[in-house]
Amino acid sequence: MSAITLRPAAAADAPELEALFRDTILTVNRADYNAAQVQAWAGRAARPDVFQQRIEEQHFLVGERHGAIAGFASVTLDGTHIDLLYVHRNHQRCGVAAALIAALLVYARSQGAATVTSDVSITARPFFEKQGFRVLQEQTVAVSGVTLTNYKMIRRC
């Protein structure tokens, strides 16, 4: 396993992050969601301002392997909610997500957060459970008129 380097996301990363987001949903999440669901979900990346805004308004990290962006994650500035966690399909199960989550939890504790929540896909649920999160509730969300199932999860910091 090669080393994983974490760094703050930069505005210039936004196009690559959008592509990674879209590709991950269309390939990795396809195992747990149907074609209409992944198309609707991946379509959310079509707005460039969304990633720019999150980079500016959240604690947003990029994980790199072999000099390339392998994944990214973000948490609200108060450290209470993990908003994003995506790992490129070619870097799954290489420790990228674990490194990102660990760093976000360190940040959350530094902000005084007692717990951290996240809205987690069916695909990501087993990973989050291995990281000590538990399901608070199953949720049905609508994305571009298509419903998807995810889980509100929580973990003590």
Summary of the structure (lengths in Angstrom):
residues: 157
radius of gyration: 14.7
end to end distance: 27.4
largest distance: 40.7
contacts: 483
relative contact order: 0.17
helix: 42%
strand: 36%
